[in-house]
Amino acid sequence: MNEILLKFTKFCIVGGSGVFVDLSITYLCKEKLKWNKYLSSSLAFIVAASSNYFLNRIYTFNSDNQNITTEYFSFVLVSSVGLLINNLTIWTIHDKFKNNFYFSKIIAIGVATLWNFIANYAFTFSSLH
């Protein structure tokens, strides 16, 4: 398996844990706390992105960058663009096309995953390949 495909596979494995975190927090905030769906989704995305950073740093990219703060904020910047993509996707599929919110959320996670992998591979962890 070539290097980029192996990294993408690992990124997706880590992302699986992020999906669990994301959906759990979204559900808790939206359904139990009755928060706005976009606020709930945004908070969930940020928490999941943070946990994904640490797991991807260790497992996917094996980063030993001593400047963890810069690397983390680079990851967060990429994730922030991913958050915009995520919410735009939810808005389009759920609000415009009237599909189920959680179906829309899962599609949004997939779209954001592609963006996050490509941008983090090319930008955040670029010195590692």
N, C-alpha and C positions, 0 to 999 in steps of 0.2 A: 504494500500500500504506500503510495507516495506521501511525502511529508505533509503537504497541505491537506490532503484528504484525511490523514490520521489526526491532524490538529482539529479539523472541522468535526470529525467524529467525537473527539474528546470534548470539544466546545459544546456539542449537542448533548452529550451525557451530562455535563455540568449544567447546561441549560434546562435539562429535565428537572433537576432540583430547583432551579430558578422558577420554572413553571409552577411547581408545587407551592413554593413560597408566594409567588405572584397571585395565583388563583385563591390561595387560602386567605391572604390579606385582603384581596379584593372582596371576597365573599364576606369576611368578617366585617369590614368597614361598610360595604354597601348594604348587605342584608341585615346584619345584626345591629350595627350602629346607625344605620339609615343615612349614611353620608352620600353626597353626590357621587354618581358613578365615575365621573372623571377624576375627582379628588381621590376616591378609593383606588382607582386604577393607577393613578400617578404615584401615590404612596407605595402601592404594591410593587410597581415597576422599579422604583428607586431602591427599596429594600432588597428586591431580588437581584438587581444589578450590582449592589454592593457585595452581596454574598457570592455572586458569580465572579466578581473581580478576584477575590481571594482564592477561590477554587481554581479559576483559570490561570492565575499567576503561578500556582503550585503545580497543578495537574496538566493543564493543556500546554502552556508555554514555558514551563520550567524556568521562570524568570528569577534571576539573582540580582536584578537591578537594585542597587543600594538606595536609589532615590525613589523609594516606595510612594512618597507623597505625590511627586510629579506623575509617576506611572498611574497611581490611583485616580488623580484628577483628569488625566488623559482618558482613562477608561470611563469616568463619569461624564466627561464631555461627549464622548462617543455615545454613551448610554442616553444622554439628554436628547441628542438628535433622534436616537431610537425611541425615546418617549414620545417625541412629536410624531414620529412615524406611527407608533403604536396608537396614539389617540386619534390621529387622522384616519387610520384604518378602521378603528371602532366606530367613529362618527360616520364614515362612509357606509360601512356594512350594516350597522345597527340603525342609525338614525335615518339615513337616506334610503336604504334598501329594505329597512324594517325586518332584518333578520334578528334572531335571538342574540341577546347581549353576550352570553358566554360563548356562543359559536363565533361571534365577531371578535371576542377577546382572544380566542385560540388562534384565529387567522392572523390577528394583529401580532401575537407573540411570534408566529412563524416569520412574518415579514420583518419584524424588528430583529429577529435572530440572524437573518441573512445580512442585514445592514451591520449589526454589531460584530459579527465574525469578520467580515471583509474589512471594516474600518479598524478594528483592533489588530488584526493581522498586519495591515499595511501601515498603521500609525502607532498605536500604543506599544505593541511588542515587536516593532519592525527591526530593532537591533538584534533580535534573536534568530534571524534567518538570513 
